[in-house]
Amino acid sequence: MSLLTDSDQVSGADLRAIDYEVADVAETHKLTLEGDGSVIRGAWEECAEKLLAAFQNFGSGSPLGPFGVIPNLLYWNWPAGTTNSAISLSQVVASDPLNKRSVLQRWLTLCALENVYRAVANASQEDRYKKKQAAYDVEAAKAWRLLSRLGLPVVSQPLPAPGALHEPGAGTFSGSDIGSVVTGSAADQPVEISITWWDSVRSAESGPSLVIGYDIPDNAVLTVSRANCVPPAAATHWNVYVSALTGQPLTRQVQLPIATTSWAAPGAIAATATQLGPGQAAERNIAFSNFLQRA
């Protein structure tokens, strides 16, 4: 599954799926929904701060191993006497195993919508925007309480995606990492590319990087580099996934994970049996409702 720090987890499309007018409202009031300095980025940061504050309620130094179980709580083995949080944002699994919007992603979406209408209400003083802000504030609070009851899904040894947006020092994966070399006689082929990290010790795979579109020219083969991505400590290799055409499923293009920093396709891209997966699955849920409700 996608880890919380892999991306903002929410897009403008997610906001529009709940509120049909949000794009028009944002455009009218010169608000950016996605990307740097956006409403969604601000909501992610606010929600991350709230989670971090809740994490401080957990102790550390449990003697029971990486997961010390004191009914439904997760403890990390920090050295005795430290005040670090027992859980990090990197350990939080954001996506749902059934490929639907998770409770955590819904909470982020509702917080972003509340932020949109708070900003607009403050600027315009229109009652309808104030009412929408208040309504989304209530819905976001409900999602927060539900998350606290169901528990926060986590992993003990996170493997962030290549170029994870909210991981310090993760590097980047972008269009500059995609190219081609002239060889053969293949026709022009528009494709989409994503890469993942691979931990050969645990046979674990990260969530996917950003998906990049690229048009492979005539008489050329695709090349992909991960040189601008800094691998997490557990990553030993990486995998590359490419669609046979834009809009088709991305499938793994290598039989074995790659040990070098770059890869070149042997020929035209063809679909394989292994589709791009969501990444690490949660190992347990932290049910810490009392702490969350006080946070």
SEPA-860542 format. One record per residue (C-alpha): x, y, z; residue in one letter; chain; residue number from 1. Coordinates in steps of 0.1 Angstrom, whole numbers. Each point is the difference from the previous one (the first is absolute). Layout:
- px, py, pz, aa, ch, i
- X, Y, Z, A, A, NUM
...
END
This chain:
- px, py, pz, aa, ch, i
- 0, 0, 0, M, A, 1
- 10, 36, -4, S, A, 2
- 17, 15, 31, L, A, 3
- -12, 33, 13, L, A, 4
- 33, 17, -9, T, A, 5
- 1, -12, -36, D, A, 6
- -23, 28, -12, S, A, 7
- -27, 24, 9, D, A, 8
- -24, -29, -2, Q, A, 9
- -28, 22, -13, V, A, 10
- -6, 16, -34, S, A, 11
- -23, 27, -14, G, A, 12
- -21, -28, -14, A, A, 13
- -6, -14, 35, D, A, 14
- -12, 35, 11, L, A, 15
- -23, 3, -30, R, A, 16
- -14, -35, 6, A, A, 17
- -15, 13, 32, I, A, 18
- -6, 37, -8, D, A, 19
- -9, 7, -37, Y, A, 20
- 7, 37, 2, E, A, 21
- 33, 0, 18, V, A, 22
- 21, 5, -32, A, A, 23
- -20, 30, -11, D, A, 24
- 1, 15, 35, V, A, 25
- 37, -5, 2, A, A, 26
- 6, 16, -34, E, A, 27
- -23, 29, 8, T, A, 28
- 19, 7, 32, H, A, 29
- 34, -7, -14, K, A, 30
- 7, -31, 22, L, A, 31
- 22, -28, -12, T, A, 32
- -13, -34, 7, L, A, 33
- 30, -22, -7, E, A, 34
- 38, 3, 2, G, A, 35
- 24, 23, 18, D, A, 36
- -18, 26, 21, G, A, 37
- -34, -16, -7, S, A, 38
- -30, -6, 22, V, A, 39
- 6, -37, -2, I, A, 40
- 36, 3, 10, R, A, 41
- -10, 22, 30, G, A, 42
- -26, -25, 11, A, A, 43
- 26, -29, -2, W, A, 44
- 23, 21, 22, E, A, 45
- -27, 8, 25, E, A, 46
- -12, -36, 3, C, A, 47
- 36, -12, 3, A, A, 48
- 5, 24, 29, E, A, 49
- -31, -13, 17, K, A, 50
- 12, -36, -4, L, A, 51
- 34, 9, 14, L, A, 52
- -16, 16, 30, A, A, 53
- -20, -32, 6, A, A, 54
- 31, -21, -4, F, A, 55
- 17, 17, 29, Q, A, 56
- -25, -17, 23, N, A, 57
- 18, -33, -6, F, A, 58
- 28, -12, 21, G, A, 59
- 33, -15, -12, S, A, 60
- 25, -27, 9, G, A, 61
- -25, -29, 1, S, A, 62
- 19, -33, 7, P, A, 63
- -22, -20, -24, L, A, 64
- 18, 5, -33, G, A, 65
- -8, 23, -29, P, A, 66
- -37, -3, 8, F, A, 67
- -6, 1, 38, G, A, 68
- -36, -7, 5, V, A, 69
- -17, 16, 29, I, A, 70
- -36, -6, -12, P, A, 71
- -3, 15, -34, N, A, 72
- 29, 24, 3, L, A, 73
- 31, 1, -20, L, A, 74
- 33, 8, 17, Y, A, 75
- 34, 5, -17, W, A, 76
- 32, -10, 17, N, A, 77
- 16, 34, 5, W, A, 78
- 30, 1, 24, P, A, 79
- -10, 3, 36, A, A, 80
- -3, 36, 12, G, A, 81
- -8, 15, -34, T, A, 82
- -31, 21, -6, T, A, 83
- -5, -9, -37, N, A, 84
- -35, -9, -12, S, A, 85
- -5, -37, -1, A, A, 86
- -14, 2, -35, I, A, 87
- 11, 20, -30, S, A, 88
- -21, 13, -29, L, A, 89
- 21, -22, -23, S, A, 90
- -16, -31, 16, Q, A, 91
- -36, 10, -7, V, A, 92
- -17, -18, -29, V, A, 93
- -23, 25, -17, A, A, 94
- -17, -21, -27, S, A, 95
- -27, -27, 3, D, A, 96
- 8, -36, -9, P, A, 97
- -32, -2, -20, L, A, 98
- 10, 30, -22, N, A, 99
- -28, 22, 13, K, A, 100
- 5, 33, 19, R, A, 101
- 13, -8, 35, S, A, 102
- -14, 17, 31, V, A, 103
- 33, 19, 3, L, A, 104
- -2, 12, -36, Q, A, 105
- -36, 11, 5, R, A, 106
- 10, 19, 31, W, A, 107
- 28, 18, -20, L, A, 108
- -26, 8, -27, T, A, 109
- -25, 15, 24, L, A, 110
- 27, 20, 17, C, A, 111
- 10, 14, -34, A, A, 112
- -36, 9, -8, L, A, 113
- -4, 17, 34, E, A, 114
- 32, 20, -8, N, A, 115
- -13, 11, -34, V, A, 116
- -33, 14, 15, Y, A, 117
- 17, 15, 30, R, A, 118
- 23, 20, -23, A, A, 119
- -29, 10, -22, V, A, 120
- -23, 9, 29, A, A, 121
- 27, 22, 16, N, A, 122
- 5, 18, -33, A, A, 123
- -36, 4, -11, S, A, 124
- -21, -1, 32, Q, A, 125
- -27, -18, -19, E, A, 126
- -23, -21, 23, D, A, 127
- -2, -30, -24, R, A, 128
- 38, -4, 1, Y, A, 129
- 0, 2, 38, K, A, 130
- -27, -27, 1, K, A, 131
- 20, -22, -23, K, A, 132
- 31, 5, 21, Q, A, 133
- -19, -9, 32, A, A, 134
- -15, -31, -17, A, A, 135
- 34, -13, -12, Y, A, 136
- 15, 7, 34, D, A, 137
- -27, -22, 16, V, A, 138
- 6, -28, -26, E, A, 139
- 38, 2, 4, A, A, 140
- -5, -4, 38, A, A, 141
- -22, -31, -6, K, A, 142
- 27, -15, -23, A, A, 143
- 26, 7, 27, W, A, 144
- -20, -18, 26, R, A, 145
- -7, -29, -23, L, A, 146
- 37, -3, -7, L, A, 147
- 7, -1, 37, S, A, 148
- -24, -28, 6, R, A, 149
- 10, -21, -30, L, A, 150
- 37, 6, 7, G, A, 151
- 28, 14, -20, L, A, 152
- 16, -26, -24, P, A, 153
- 38, -2, 4, V, A, 154
- 31, -20, -10, V, A, 155
- 30, -6, 22, S, A, 156
- 26, 5, -27, Q, A, 157
- -12, 25, -26, P, A, 158
- 12, 0, -36, L, A, 159
- -9, 34, -14, P, A, 160
- -6, 4, -37, A, A, 161
- 27, 13, -23, P, A, 162
- 0, 38, 2, G, A, 163
- -25, -1, 29, A, A, 164
- -13, 35, 3, L, A, 165
- 1, 4, 37, H, A, 166
- 31, -21, 8, E, A, 167
- 30, 23, 6, P, A, 168
- 29, -8, -24, G, A, 169
- -20, -25, -21, A, A, 170
- 10, 18, -32, G, A, 171
- -23, 2, -30, T, A, 172
- -14, -21, -29, F, A, 173
- -11, 21, -29, S, A, 174
- 0, 3, -38, G, A, 175
- 37, 8, 0, S, A, 176
- 6, -36, 11, D, A, 177
- -17, -14, -31, I, A, 178
- 15, -2, -35, G, A, 179
- 7, -22, -29, S, A, 180
- 29, -13, -22, V, A, 181
- -2, -5, -37, V, A, 182
- 1, -37, -9, T, A, 183
- -22, -25, -19, G, A, 184
- -30, 9, -21, S, A, 185
- -29, 3, 25, A, A, 186
- -28, 25, -7, A, A, 187
- -8, 30, 22, D, A, 188
- -15, -12, 33, Q, A, 189
- -16, 23, 26, P, A, 190
- 4, -16, 35, V, A, 191
- -2, 7, 37, E, A, 192
- 28, -9, 24, I, A, 193
- 3, -5, 38, S, A, 194
- 27, -15, 22, I, A, 195
- 1, -17, 34, T, A, 196
- 27, -9, 26, W, A, 197
- 6, -36, 8, W, A, 198
- 13, -15, 33, D, A, 199
- 15, -33, -9, S, A, 200
- 5, -10, 37, V, A, 201
- -38, 2, 8, R, A, 202
- -13, -4, -36, S, A, 203
- -18, 33, 5, A, A, 204
- -9, 25, -26, E, A, 205
- -7, 37, 5, S, A, 206
- -30, 19, -14, G, A, 207
- 4, 15, -35, P, A, 208
- 18, 32, -9, S, A, 209
- -17, 28, -19, L, A, 210
- -13, -14, -33, V, A, 211
- 17, 17, -29, I, A, 212
- -13, 2, -36, G, A, 213
- 25, -3, -29, Y, A, 214
- -2, -5, -37, D, A, 215
- 27, -24, -12, I, A, 216
- 11, 12, -34, P, A, 217
- 1, -22, -32, D, A, 218
- 30, -23, -1, N, A, 219
- 8, 4, 37, A, A, 220
- -2, -18, 33, V, A, 221
- -10, 13, 34, L, A, 222
- 26, 9, 26, T, A, 223
- -7, 6, 37, V, A, 224
- 23, 13, 27, S, A, 225
- -5, 0, 38, R, A, 226
- 33, 20, 5, A, A, 227
- -19, 31, 14, N, A, 228
- -18, -22, 26, C, A, 229
- 17, -7, 33, V, A, 230
- -8, -35, 11, P, A, 231
- -12, -6, 36, P, A, 232
- 23, -21, 22, A, A, 233
- -19, -32, -6, A, A, 234
- -2, 3, -38, A, A, 235
- 24, -23, -18, T, A, 236
- -14, 1, -36, H, A, 237
- -27, 17, -20, W, A, 238
- -27, -10, -25, N, A, 239
- -13, 17, -31, V, A, 240
- -37, -1, -11, Y, A, 241
- -11, 13, -34, V, A, 242
- -33, -1, -19, S, A, 243
- -2, -13, -35, A, A, 244
- -20, 31, -9, L, A, 245
- -11, 31, 19, T, A, 246
- -29, -8, 22, G, A, 247
- 6, -37, 1, Q, A, 248
- 12, -19, 32, P, A, 249
- 36, 5, 9, L, A, 250
- 18, -34, 1, T, A, 251
- 34, -11, 12, R, A, 252
- 26, 0, -27, Q, A, 253
- 28, -19, 17, V, A, 254
- 2, -36, 11, Q, A, 255
- 23, 8, 29, L, A, 256
- 3, 33, 20, P, A, 257
- 26, 24, -14, I, A, 258
- 33, 5, 19, A, A, 259
- 14, 28, -23, T, A, 260
- -12, 36, -1, T, A, 261
- -14, -1, -35, S, A, 262
- -19, -24, -23, W, A, 263
- -7, -3, -37, A, A, 264
- -28, -19, -15, A, A, 265
- 11, -29, -23, P, A, 266
- -26, 11, -26, G, A, 267
- -36, 13, -3, A, A, 268
- -19, 0, 33, I, A, 269
- -25, -29, 3, A, A, 270
- -23, -8, 29, A, A, 271
- 10, -27, 25, T, A, 272
- -19, -19, 26, A, A, 273
- 12, 21, 30, T, A, 274
- -19, 32, 4, Q, A, 275
- 12, 29, 21, L, A, 276
- -10, -5, 36, G, A, 277
- -9, 24, 28, P, A, 278
- 30, -8, 22, G, A, 279
- 4, -11, 36, Q, A, 280
- -31, -13, 18, A, A, 281
- -7, 11, 36, A, A, 282
- 12, -24, 26, E, A, 283
- -24, 12, 27, R, A, 284
- -24, 28, 9, N, A, 285
- 7, 22, 30, I, A, 286
- -33, 5, 18, A, A, 287
- 7, 30, 22, F, A, 288
- -33, 18, 1, S, A, 289
- 5, 15, 35, N, A, 290
- 32, 16, -10, F, A, 291
- -13, 13, -33, L, A, 292
- -31, 15, 15, Q, A, 293
- 21, 20, 24, R, A, 294
- 25, 11, -27, A, A, 295
END
